[in-house]
Structures are given as C-alpha cells and as structure tokens.
Amino acid sequence: MKLDKKNELKEKLAHYLFLFNATVAIISVAAIAFFVFYRGLQPFIPGNAEGNYSLIDFLSGLEWRPSIGKFGILYMIVGSLLATFGAIILGVPVGILTAVFIAELAPKWAKTIIKPAVEMLAGIPSVLYGLFGLGVIVPWIMQISPQAQGQSLLAVIFVLMIMILPTVITITESAINSVPDAYREGSYGLGATKLYTIFKVVLPAARSGILAGVVLGIGRAIGETMAVMLVAGNPIAGLPNSIFSPIRPLTTNIAMEMSYAFGLHQEMLFATGVVLFVFIILINLILSRVTRGSVLK
C-alpha cells in the first residue's frame, strides 16, 4: 500500500510538473503576442499620442522614410515572400533528395560524413552564413548582374536556401526512417525497383513529415535576420523588378532601426513585427492543416 501511495504521489508530481511547464510555454507565447500586437497597433488607433497613421498606407506603401514620416512596407512584404519562395523552390528538392540519399541509398561510410556535415550546418550561427554570402555569393553575383552591386534578391535566395537545408534534410530523413520496412518489402515483392519503391512508396508514406519539414523551412527563411541583412541591399523604397534588385525584408527592417528609433518610428517598427507575427501564425496554421490532412489521407 505504501509503495502504491508513493507511486501515486510521484505520478501527481510529474503531472503537475509537466502542467507547469506547458503553462509557462503558453503564457510566454501569449505574453509575446500581447506585447507585439499592443505596441504594433498603437499607430493606427485614433487618439494615439504619437499621431495616427493610415493602416492602408502602411500596408500598401512603397517607401520607408522615417525622416519625412513615410512608413510603407509593401515592398518589404513582397521582397520577403519572393526570397522565401525562391529559397523553398531551390532548397526543398535538394534537401529531400539529400535526405533520400542518406536514408535509403548512401553506404555506411558516406552517412558518417554527410550526417555530421548536415548537423554542423544546423549549428552554424546565422551571421556566419551572412558573411559567407557577403564574401562569396555577392561577389559572384556582381560578375553576372546588370546592376552595380551584388547584394540582391538572388543573394538572399541562395543564403536562405543553404540555411533551410539542415531543417528540411533532418526532418525528411526522420520521416523516411519512420516508414515501416514492410512497405519496402511489399513493393520489392511485387517486383518494383529500389528507385520506384523510394519515389512511389516510401516518399508518399512519409509525406506528412516531409511537409512538416518544408513548412518549418519556410518559417526559418521568412524569420531570418542577420544573414539576410548582410546580403539584401536594404533599399528605402521600390519593388524588386528582377532577381538582381536589392530588397529589404521585414526582419532586417526591424533589426537595423530599432536600436535608435523612438516615437512613431519605433511604433511603426513594432507594427512591422505584427505583420511578421501574422505570417508566422499563418505558417503554423498551414503546417497544422497540411500535416493533419496528410495523416488522414
């Protein structure tokens, strides 16, 4: 009886410990969201001490000139989405194929080299990716660009592509390894080749995990700051009209100016953070829906 009571007490303590940790996580997210939205929506509320600003002008404006009171972020939104889309288009196929090679095709000696390399990529600080982009990618782009500088949308795409690879590769590999061997054996038993089995049996079975990796890669790309800041160019106005045009992503706009901003300028930077926060929420909702739909299928 005493042993049962001790075990019951341990179970209750563990339950409350896990509940406490979960509550802290929920409160942290709620506090961050409240703070960002509270500060970010102030400029658009009538009667604000710093002055009102039009939400439409903010979301549709093509100039960011705090010195003359212009705060338009449409060109930043477009630049962020184009950079993220380009990185996903280039990085996802490379990441998935690399994961397939590691999980299904690579000999043991190759795995011992490739897997630690991928893990090392995940551990490199983002600023070092930016320095690599500034020292290698930007000079290369300058040689082929019709413009005078190499800091551009294309440079951002290449840097983000490299940065999302560890996320896509790791999660995709885990998803492939979780596919039961019975699927493969059944396919081989029907006379299918190894490549046919991989692309027609294993990858569809691992679709849920692969999609999770892709969406998390999107979140990493759209939320990146330091690496992008060094290679983007960060203009104060203008939509990008080619892959060689400089861009100013939402994240870099906040990081570059928050240290010295005050008044309405600071509040508009918080408003930029609200837009970025909304993007992250949408990405998480897409992840939840896509993964749930894949599991049901």
C-alpha positions in Angstrom: 0.0 0.0 0.0 2.8 2.4 0.9 4.5 1.7 -2.4 1.3 2.4 -4.3 0.9 5.7 -2.4 4.5 6.7 -3.2 4.0 5.8 -6.9 0.7 7.8 -6.9 2.4 10.8 -5.4 5.2 10.6 -7.9 2.6 10.4 -10.7 0.9 13.5 -9.4 4.1 15.4 -9.0 5.1 14.5 -12.6 1.7 15.5 -13.8 1.9 19.0 -12.1 5.4 19.5 -13.3 4.5 18.9 -16.9 1.4 21.0 -16.5 3.5 23.8 -15.1 6.0 23.7 -18.0 3.2 23.6 -20.5 1.5 26.6 -18.8 4.8 28.6 -18.8 5.1 27.9 -22.6 1.5 29.0 -23.2 1.9 32.1 -21.1 5.1 33.1 -22.8 3.6 32.9 -26.3 0.5 34.8 -25.1 2.7 37.5 -23.4 4.8 37.9 -26.6 1.8 38.1 -28.8 0.0 40.6 -26.5 3.1 42.9 -26.3 3.8 42.9 -30.0 0.2 43.5 -31.0 -0.3 46.1 -28.3 2.7 48.1 -29.4 2.3 47.4 -33.1 -1.4 48.5 -33.3 -0.9 51.8 -31.4 -0.1 53.9 -34.5 -3.4 53.0 -36.1 -5.6 53.8 -33.1 -7.4 57.2 -33.1 -6.1 59.5 -30.4 -2.6 58.0 -30.2 -0.2 60.4 -28.6 2.4 60.0 -31.4 -0.1 60.6 -34.1 -2.3 58.4 -36.3 -1.1 56.6 -39.4 -3.2 55.0 -42.1 -3.1 51.2 -42.0 -3.8 51.2 -45.7 -0.8 53.5 -46.4 1.3 51.3 -44.1 0.5 48.0 -45.9 0.4 49.4 -49.4 3.3 52.0 -49.3 6.4 51.6 -51.3 8.7 53.9 -49.3 10.2 53.7 -45.8 11.5 57.2 -45.0 11.1 57.8 -41.2 12.7 61.3 -41.6 9.7 62.5 -43.6 7.1 60.4 -41.9 6.6 57.8 -44.7 6.3 54.2 -43.5 5.3 51.8 -46.3 6.1 48.1 -46.1 4.5 46.6 -49.2 7.9 46.3 -51.0 9.3 44.6 -47.8 6.5 42.1 -47.8 7.0 41.4 -51.5 10.7 41.0 -51.0 10.3 38.7 -48.0 7.8 36.5 -49.9 9.9 36.3 -53.0 13.1 35.5 -51.1 11.3 32.8 -49.1 9.6 31.3 -52.2 12.9 31.3 -54.2 14.7 29.6 -51.3 12.0 26.9 -51.0 11.9 26.3 -54.8 15.7 25.7 -54.8 16.3 24.3 -51.4 13.4 21.8 -50.9 14.3 19.5 -53.8 18.0 19.5 -52.8 17.0 18.8 -49.1 14.6 16.0 -49.9 16.9 14.2 -52.4 19.8 14.5 -49.8 17.6 13.0 -47.2 16.6 10.2 -49.5 20.3 9.5 -50.3 21.2 9.4 -46.6 18.2 7.3 -45.5 17.9 4.9 -48.4 21.0 4.9 -50.7 24.1 6.0 -49.0 26.7 3.4 -47.9 27.7 3.5 -44.2 30.9 5.4 -44.8 29.1 8.1 -46.7 26.5 8.5 -43.9 29.2 9.0 -41.4 30.4 12.0 -43.4 27.2 13.6 -44.6 25.1 13.4 -41.5 27.6 15.2 -39.3 28.1 17.8 -42.0 24.3 18.5 -42.1 24.2 18.7 -38.3 27.1 21.1 -38.4 25.2 23.3 -40.9 22.4 23.5 -38.4 24.7 24.7 -35.7 26.5 27.4 -37.6 25.4 30.9 -36.4 23.3 32.8 -38.9 25.7 35.7 -39.1 28.4 33.4 -40.5 26.0 32.4 -43.3 25.7 36.1 -44.0 29.5 36.6 -44.0 29.8 33.6 -46.4 27.1 35.2 -48.6 28.8 38.6 -48.5 32.3 37.2 -49.2 31.4 34.5 -51.8 27.9 34.8 -53.2 27.7 38.6 -53.5 31.0 38.9 -55.5 29.9 36.1 -57.8 26.6 37.8 -58.5 28.4 41.1 -59.2 30.1 39.4 -62.1 26.8 38.4 -63.8 24.5 41.2 -62.6 23.5 44.1 -64.8 23.5 46.3 -61.7 26.4 47.7 -59.9 26.0 45.7 -56.7 25.7 42.1 -55.8 23.6 42.5 -52.7 20.2 41.4 -54.1 17.2 39.2 -54.1 19.2 36.4 -55.7 21.9 36.6 -53.0 19.2 36.4 -50.3 17.7 33.3 -52.0 21.0 31.5 -52.1 21.8 32.2 -48.5 18.3 31.2 -47.3 18.4 28.1 -49.5 21.6 26.9 -47.7 20.2 27.8 -44.3 16.9 25.8 -44.7 18.7 22.7 -45.9 19.5 21.3 -42.4 15.8 21.6 -41.3 14.5 20.0 -44.5 17.1 17.2 -44.6 16.8 16.3 -40.9 13.0 16.2 -40.7 12.7 14.4 -44.1 15.2 11.8 -43.1 13.4 11.1 -39.9 10.1 10.8 -41.7 11.6 8.4 -44.2 13.2 6.3 -41.5 9.8 6.1 -39.7 8.2 4.3 -42.8 7.8 0.6 -41.8 10.1 -1.8 -43.7 7.0 -3.8 -44.6 6.2 -1.1 -47.2 9.5 -1.6 -48.9 9.4 -5.4 -48.7 5.9 -5.4 -50.1 7.0 -3.2 -53.0 10.1 -5.4 -53.7 7.9 -8.5 -53.5 5.8 -7.1 -56.4 8.9 -6.7 -58.5 9.4 -2.9 -58.1 12.9 -1.5 -58.3 14.6 0.4 -55.5 14.1 3.8 -57.0 10.4 3.1 -57.8 9.9 2.0 -54.2 11.5 5.1 -52.9 9.5 7.6 -55.0 6.2 5.7 -55.3 6.0 4.0 -51.9 8.4 5.5 -49.3 8.1 9.2 -50.0 4.3 9.2 -50.2 4.1 7.3 -46.9 6.5 9.9 -45.4 4.6 12.8 -46.9 3.3 14.2 -43.6 6.8 14.5 -42.1 8.2 15.9 -45.3 5.6 18.6 -45.5 6.3 19.5 -41.9 10.0 19.9 -42.7 9.1 22.2 -45.7 6.8 24.4 -43.7 9.4 24.7 -40.9 11.9 25.6 -43.6 9.6 28.4 -44.7 9.4 29.6 -41.1 13.2 29.7 -40.9 13.5 31.5 -44.2 10.9 34.2 -43.5 12.2 34.8 -40.0 15.9 35.0 -40.7 17.5 38.4 -39.9 21.3 38.6 -39.5 22.4 36.6 -42.6 19.8 38.4 -44.8 20.8 41.8 -43.6 24.3 41.4 -44.9 23.3 40.4 -48.5 19.9 42.0 -49.2 21.0 45.6 -50.0 18.1 47.1 -47.9 16.8 49.9 -50.1 14.5 52.5 -48.6 11.9 52.2 -51.5 10.9 50.3 -54.6 9.5 46.9 -55.5 12.1 44.4 -56.8 11.8 44.2 -60.6 14.4 41.4 -61.1 16.3 38.8 -59.1 19.3 41.3 -59.2 17.3 44.0 -57.4 18.1 44.7 -53.7 15.4 44.0 -51.2 14.6 45.0 -47.7 12.9 42.1 -45.8 10.7 42.8 -42.8 13.1 41.2 -40.3 16.1 43.3 -41.3 14.0 46.5 -41.3 13.3 45.9 -37.6 16.8 44.9 -36.7 18.5 47.8 -38.4 16.5 50.6 -36.9 15.1 49.5 -33.6 18.2 50.5 -31.6 17.8 54.2 -32.4 14.1 54.6 -33.2 11.7 56.5 -31.0 8.2 57.8 -31.1 6.1 57.0 -34.1 9.2 55.5 -35.9 9.6 52.9 -33.1 5.9 52.1 -33.1 5.9 51.5 -36.8 8.7 49.0 -36.4 6.5 47.2 -33.9 3.8 47.3 -36.5 6.2 45.7 -38.9 6.7 43.0 -36.2 2.9 42.5 -36.1 2.9 41.8 -39.9 5.7 39.3 -39.4 4.0 37.7 -36.5 0.8 37.2 -38.6 3.0 35.5 -41.3 4.4 33.1 -38.7 0.9 32.3 -37.4 -0.4 31.6 -40.9 2.6 29.3 -41.5 1.9 27.4 -38.3 -1.8 27.1 -39.2 -0.8 25.8 -42.7 1.6 23.3 -41.1 -1.2 22.0 -38.8 -3.7 21.7 -41.6 -1.4 20.2 -44.1 0.0 17.6 -41.7 -3.4 16.7 -40.5 -4.7 16.3 -44.0 -1.7 14.2 -45.0 -2.2 11.9 -42.0 -5.9 11.5 -42.8 -5.1 10.5 -46.4 
